[in-house]
């Protein structure tokens, strides 16, 4: 919870003012029963209208002061909680932006969303509680006991016994309930995971008529969440009957003892009623205090979950003294590169990879699924870091570049095409925010996207749905390619990013790039040999190693693996279109 206070510090004046204002409200509530007793005893009992009027005015003024204090406290607490929550959410989101792929793999996406929404809401709620109720409840509880002592010490002694019994009951209940609330957050993560997967793949669900299965899977996760939540709150609900037993038992005790005192002439009826009022105030304050501890416990869990994000050590960070090459040409050299997804465990995904790509060259990468093709190129812009070996760009180890500078040099068109909600123009400009319309059109033409964009009703201002649902897979890939090309990088990576594009269009893209980005070093991961046939160098991966290297002609003569891939694709007719 120390981390929470760090984010509250900028608003400490408001945080201090809130409980001060709450003192006014508590003081007003504590004064009312005492003034009421005085009015009945000295005014109503004797028929003294002057005392009744004077005391009534005093009560009205005190009530107004209490209301002002309560409203002021609420405003201050709201400002502190909302501003702190906003700062926490911003800090967590900015930290996630710094994560490497390995860091992101540690958390599931739905879990991150839950932490930035539900968990921060829990934290905001507890800040409100701490600044209002956590001040109000103890003061009201202690003040009620003191006021009861000022009326009758023996009756006030009953209050102390009740407080001790209530504290024991609350401790036992919270001891069981708190672990359950931690489990509630984990179950909520599961519900969000199932829901996100279903919504992201809703077209697949409908295509395979699997909606019944998805509904059943969601209902199972939802039911599990409900049962865990009910179990946690069931423990908290035990407070109500415990509270009622203690309140009613104490009221009976006060009436019995007060009756004896009244008969003896040492206590008046209005004093008994005042004691009962103070008892009710104390018990309500104690009950709210117990509920506050429950919310604080939940917020502690949420704070811990948020700190897991904020305290995550980003394993890919800028060097202390970044380097810059004398000339940015796009020369890439892999030197004995190896990589494991989990350091020191399992077989390496890549093992002792070495090759060189000269500036302006095109390097094709082929291999069966799981051979490490995507991992190989993801190491270049430091989406992951090598386990062993070096990757040099223009003679400098990629780990010695500032990450921002490196990734501005290396554009990536990922295997999974991601477009953002907004216009096509905005999506292409995402690669270069200050791009002119001429640059946008040039990039779209090179990516063979201009023609279909111009056929749309709003052309470049056409709004794309979430993840680009209102354009085809091939169109999404071409927009994504345009987004990378507009960046004018020294190196560009195509990670199987033309899989949804027909061979003829793909060929046109390659030809256009020879003109528009001739000096750019290109890495093309592909399933089809036709996609890399004209490459200056082709790498064939197998089992995390380079099993063959050379151009198409050389591999046709020397590589059995390459010949097998070609024969398989010729048999399936993959090479026929456009070749």
SULJO-V425224 format. One record per residue. N is the residue number from 1. RES is the residue in one small letter. SS is DSSP state (H for helix, E for strand, L for the rest). OMEGA is omega in whole degrees, -180 to 180 (NA if undefined). D_FIRST is the distance of its C-alpha to the first C-alpha in whole Angstrom. Layout:
N,RES,SS,OMEGA,D_FIRST
N,RES,SS,OMEGA,D_FIRST
This chain:
1,x,L,177,0
2,x,H,180,4
3,x,H,-180,5
4,x,H,-180,5
5,x,H,178,7
6,x,H,-179,9
7,x,H,177,10
8,x,H,-175,11
9,x,H,180,13
10,x,H,-177,16
11,x,H,-174,16
12,x,H,179,16
13,x,H,177,19
14,x,H,-179,19
15,x,H,177,16
16,x,H,-179,18
17,x,H,-177,21
18,x,H,179,20
19,x,H,177,19
20,x,H,177,22
21,x,H,179,24
22,x,H,177,23
23,x,H,179,25
24,x,H,-180,28
25,x,H,-180,28
26,x,H,179,27
27,x,H,179,30
28,x,H,-180,32
29,x,H,-179,31
30,x,H,-178,32
31,x,H,-172,35
32,x,H,-179,37
33,x,H,180,38
34,x,H,178,39
35,x,H,178,41
36,x,H,178,43
37,x,H,179,44
38,x,H,-179,46
39,x,H,-179,47
40,x,H,-175,49
41,x,H,-174,50
42,x,H,-177,51
43,x,H,-177,52
44,x,H,-177,53
45,x,L,-178,54
46,x,L,-179,57
47,x,L,-178,57
48,x,L,-176,56
49,x,H,180,55
50,x,H,179,54
51,x,H,179,51
52,x,H,-179,50
53,x,H,-179,50
54,x,H,-179,48
55,x,H,178,46
56,x,H,178,45
57,x,H,178,45
58,x,H,180,42
59,x,H,180,40
60,x,H,180,41
61,x,H,180,39
62,x,H,179,36
63,x,H,179,36
64,x,H,178,36
65,x,H,179,33
66,x,H,179,31
67,x,H,179,31
68,x,H,178,31
69,x,H,-180,28
70,x,H,179,26
71,x,H,179,27
72,x,H,178,26
73,x,H,180,22
74,x,H,180,22
75,x,H,-179,23
76,x,H,-179,20
77,x,H,179,18
78,x,H,180,19
79,x,H,-179,19
80,x,H,-176,16
81,x,H,-178,14
82,x,H,-180,17
83,x,H,178,17
84,x,H,178,13
85,x,H,178,14
86,x,H,179,17
87,x,H,178,15
88,x,H,-179,13
89,x,H,179,16
90,x,H,-179,18
91,x,H,180,16
92,x,H,-180,16
93,x,H,179,19
94,x,H,179,20
95,x,H,179,19
96,x,H,179,21
97,x,H,180,24
98,x,H,-175,24
99,x,L,168,23
100,x,L,176,27
101,x,H,180,28
102,x,H,177,27
103,x,H,-179,23
104,x,H,179,24
105,x,H,-179,26
106,x,H,-180,23
107,x,L,172,22
108,x,L,-180,24
109,x,H,178,24
110,x,H,178,24
111,x,H,178,20
112,x,H,179,19
113,x,H,179,21
114,x,H,-179,19
115,x,H,-179,16
116,x,H,-179,17
117,x,H,-174,18
118,x,H,-177,17
119,x,H,179,13
120,x,H,174,13
121,x,H,176,15
122,x,H,180,13
123,x,H,178,10
124,x,H,179,13
125,x,H,-177,14
126,x,H,175,11
127,x,H,176,11
128,x,H,-178,15
129,x,H,-178,15
130,x,H,-177,12
131,x,H,180,15
132,x,L,-170,18
133,x,H,-178,18
134,x,H,173,16
135,x,H,-176,18
136,x,H,-173,21
137,x,H,179,21
138,x,H,-180,21
139,x,H,180,23
140,x,H,180,25
141,x,H,-180,25
142,x,H,180,26
143,x,H,179,28
144,x,H,179,30
145,x,H,180,31
146,x,H,180,32
147,x,H,177,34
148,x,H,177,36
149,x,H,-180,37
150,x,H,179,39
151,x,H,-178,41
152,x,L,-175,41
153,x,H,-178,39
154,x,H,177,41
155,x,H,179,39
156,x,H,177,36
157,x,H,176,36
158,x,H,180,36
159,x,H,-178,32
160,x,H,178,31
161,x,H,180,32
162,x,H,-179,31
163,x,H,179,27
164,x,H,180,27
165,x,H,180,29
166,x,H,179,26
167,x,H,179,23
168,x,H,-179,25
169,x,H,-180,25
170,x,H,180,22
171,x,H,-179,20
172,x,H,-180,23
173,x,H,-178,22
174,x,H,180,18
175,x,H,179,19
176,x,H,-172,21
177,x,H,-174,19
178,x,H,177,16
179,x,H,180,17
180,x,H,180,20
181,x,H,174,17
182,x,H,179,16
183,x,H,179,19
184,x,H,-180,20
185,x,H,178,18
186,x,H,178,20
187,x,H,177,23
188,x,H,174,22
189,x,H,-179,22
190,x,H,178,25
191,x,H,180,27
192,x,H,179,26
193,x,H,-179,27
194,x,H,-178,31
195,x,H,-179,31
196,x,H,180,30
197,x,H,-179,33
198,x,H,-178,35
199,x,H,179,35
200,x,H,-178,35
201,x,L,-174,38
202,x,H,180,40
203,x,H,177,43
204,x,H,179,43
205,x,H,-179,43
206,x,H,-178,46
207,x,H,-179,48
208,x,L,179,48
209,x,L,-178,48
210,x,L,-177,44
211,x,H,178,43
212,x,H,179,43
213,x,H,-179,42
214,x,H,177,39
215,x,H,179,39
216,x,H,180,39
217,x,H,179,36
218,x,H,180,34
219,x,H,179,35
220,x,H,179,34
221,x,H,-180,30
222,x,H,178,30
223,x,H,179,31
224,x,H,178,29
225,x,H,-180,26
226,x,H,-178,28
227,x,H,179,29
228,x,H,179,25
229,x,H,179,24
230,x,H,180,27
231,x,H,-180,26
232,x,H,-178,22
233,x,H,176,23
234,x,H,177,26
235,x,H,-180,24
236,x,H,-180,23
237,x,H,177,26
238,x,H,-180,27
239,x,H,-176,26
240,x,H,178,29
241,x,H,177,32
242,x,H,180,30
243,x,H,-178,29
244,x,H,179,33
245,x,H,-179,35
246,x,H,-179,33
247,x,H,-177,34
248,x,H,178,37
249,x,H,-179,38
250,x,H,178,37
251,x,H,178,39
252,x,H,179,42
253,x,H,180,42
254,x,H,-180,41
255,x,H,-180,44
256,x,H,-178,46
257,x,H,179,46
258,x,H,177,46
259,x,H,178,49
260,x,H,180,51
261,x,H,179,49
262,x,H,178,51
263,x,H,-180,54
264,x,L,178,54
265,x,L,-178,54
266,x,L,-179,51
267,x,L,-180,48
268,x,L,-178,49
269,x,H,-178,48
270,x,H,177,46
271,x,H,175,44
272,x,H,180,43
273,x,H,178,42
274,x,H,179,40
275,x,H,178,38
276,x,H,177,38
277,x,H,178,36
278,x,H,177,34
279,x,H,-180,33
280,x,H,177,32
281,x,H,-178,30
282,x,H,-177,28
283,x,H,177,28
284,x,H,178,27
285,x,H,-180,24
286,x,H,179,23
287,x,H,178,23
288,x,H,179,21
289,x,H,178,19
290,x,H,177,19
291,x,H,178,18
292,x,H,179,15
293,x,H,177,14
294,x,H,179,15
295,x,H,178,13
296,x,H,179,10
297,x,H,177,11
298,x,H,179,12
299,x,H,177,9
300,x,H,177,7
301,x,H,180,10
302,x,H,178,10
303,x,H,178,7
304,x,H,-180,8
305,x,H,179,11
306,x,H,179,11
307,x,H,176,9
308,x,H,176,13
309,x,H,-174,14
310,x,H,-178,13
311,x,L,178,13
312,x,L,178,17
313,x,L,179,19
314,x,L,-173,22
315,x,L,174,25
316,x,L,-176,27
317,x,L,177,27
318,x,L,174,29
319,x,L,180,31
320,x,L,180,31
321,x,L,-178,35
322,x,L,179,36
323,x,L,177,39
324,x,L,178,42
325,x,L,177,45
326,x,L,177,48
327,x,L,178,49
328,x,L,-176,47
329,x,L,-179,50
330,x,L,176,48
331,x,L,-177,49
332,x,E,178,47
333,x,E,173,47
334,x,E,180,46
335,x,E,175,46
336,x,E,-176,46
337,x,E,173,43
338,x,E,-180,41
339,x,E,171,38
340,x,L,179,36
341,x,L,175,33
342,x,L,-173,31
343,x,L,174,32
344,x,L,-178,34
345,x,L,176,35
346,x,L,178,38
347,x,L,179,41
348,x,L,175,40
349,x,L,174,40
350,x,E,-175,42
351,x,E,173,44
352,x,E,179,46
353,x,E,177,47
354,x,E,173,49
355,x,E,-180,51
356,x,E,174,51
357,x,E,-180,51
358,x,L,-180,53
359,x,L,178,53
360,x,L,180,54
361,x,L,173,54
362,x,E,-180,53
363,x,E,176,52
364,x,E,-179,52
365,x,E,179,50
366,x,E,177,51
367,x,E,180,50
368,x,L,178,49
369,x,L,179,46
370,x,L,-178,44
371,x,L,176,45
372,x,L,-177,43
373,x,H,-178,44
374,x,H,179,41
375,x,H,-179,39
376,x,H,-177,42
377,x,H,178,41
378,x,H,178,37
379,x,L,-175,37
380,x,L,177,39
381,x,L,180,37
382,x,L,168,34
383,x,L,164,32
384,x,L,175,32
385,x,L,-180,33
386,x,L,173,36
387,x,L,177,36
388,x,E,177,39
389,x,E,-177,42
390,x,E,168,41
391,x,E,-178,42
392,x,E,172,44
393,x,E,-176,44
394,x,L,174,47
395,x,L,-179,47
396,x,E,178,43
397,x,E,-178,40
398,x,H,180,38
399,x,H,178,35
400,x,H,175,36
401,x,L,163,36
402,x,L,-174,34
403,x,H,-179,32
404,x,H,-179,33
405,x,H,-179,37
406,x,H,-175,37
407,x,H,171,36
408,x,H,178,39
409,x,H,-173,41
410,x,E,176,41
411,x,E,-177,41
412,x,E,170,40
413,x,E,-171,41
414,x,L,-179,39
415,x,L,177,41
416,x,L,-177,39
417,x,L,179,40
418,x,L,172,37
419,x,L,-177,38
420,x,L,177,36
421,x,L,-174,37
422,x,E,-179,39
423,x,E,175,42
424,x,H,179,44
425,x,H,-179,45
426,x,H,179,41
427,x,H,178,40
428,x,H,180,43
429,x,H,180,42
430,x,L,178,38
431,x,L,179,40
432,x,L,-172,41
433,x,L,-178,39
434,x,L,-177,42
435,x,L,176,45
436,x,L,178,48
437,x,H,179,50
438,x,H,179,53
439,x,H,179,50
440,x,H,-179,49
441,x,H,180,52
442,x,H,179,53
443,x,H,179,50
444,x,H,178,51
445,x,H,179,54
446,x,H,180,53
447,x,L,-180,51
448,x,L,180,54
449,x,L,-173,52
450,x,H,-175,54
451,x,H,-178,57
452,x,H,177,54
453,x,H,-179,52
454,x,H,178,55
455,x,L,179,56
456,x,L,-176,53
457,x,L,-178,54
458,x,L,177,51
459,x,H,-176,52
460,x,H,179,49
461,x,H,177,47
462,x,L,179,47
463,x,E,176,44
464,x,E,175,42
465,x,L,180,40
466,x,H,-179,37
467,x,H,176,37
468,x,H,-174,41
469,x,L,-176,42
470,x,L,171,45
471,x,L,-177,47
472,x,L,180,48
473,x,H,179,47
474,x,H,179,49
475,x,H,177,49
476,x,H,-179,45
477,x,H,-179,46
478,x,H,175,48
479,x,H,179,46
480,x,H,177,43
481,x,H,178,46
482,x,H,179,46
483,x,H,178,43
484,x,H,-176,43
485,x,H,-177,46
486,x,L,180,46
487,x,L,-178,43
488,x,L,-177,46
489,x,L,172,45
490,x,L,-177,46
491,x,E,177,45
492,x,E,-177,45
493,x,E,174,44
494,x,E,-177,45
495,x,E,-179,43
496,x,L,-171,46
497,x,L,174,46
498,x,L,-176,49
499,x,L,-179,49
500,x,L,-179,50
501,x,L,179,52
502,x,L,-173,56
503,x,H,-179,58
504,x,H,179,60
505,x,H,178,57
506,x,H,179,55
507,x,H,178,58
508,x,H,178,58
509,x,H,-180,55
510,x,H,-179,56
511,x,H,180,59
512,x,H,-179,57
513,x,H,177,54
514,x,H,180,57
515,x,H,-173,58
516,x,H,-177,55
517,x,L,-175,53
518,x,L,-179,56
519,x,L,-177,54
520,x,L,176,51
521,x,E,-173,50
522,x,E,172,49
523,x,E,-177,48
524,x,E,172,49
525,x,E,-176,47
526,x,L,172,50
527,x,L,-177,51
528,x,L,176,55
529,x,H,179,57
530,x,H,-179,58
531,x,H,-175,55
532,x,H,-174,55
533,x,L,-177,59
534,x,L,-178,60
535,x,L,177,57
536,x,L,-179,58
537,x,E,178,56
538,x,E,175,55
539,x,E,175,52
540,x,E,-178,53
541,x,E,175,50
542,x,E,180,50
543,x,L,179,48
544,x,L,-180,45
545,x,E,172,48
546,x,E,-178,51
547,x,E,177,54
548,x,E,-178,56
549,x,E,179,56
550,x,E,176,59
551,x,L,-175,60
552,x,H,-177,61
553,x,H,-178,65
554,x,H,-179,64
555,x,H,177,62
556,x,H,-178,65
557,x,H,-169,67
558,x,H,-171,65
559,x,L,176,62
560,x,H,-178,62
561,x,H,180,58
562,x,H,179,59
563,x,H,180,62
564,x,H,178,61
565,x,H,-179,58
566,x,H,-180,61
567,x,H,180,63
568,x,H,-178,61
569,x,H,176,60
570,x,H,-180,64
571,x,H,-178,64
572,x,H,179,62
573,x,L,-178,63
574,x,L,-175,60
575,x,L,-170,62
576,x,L,-172,64
577,x,L,175,63
578,x,L,-179,63
579,x,L,NA,64
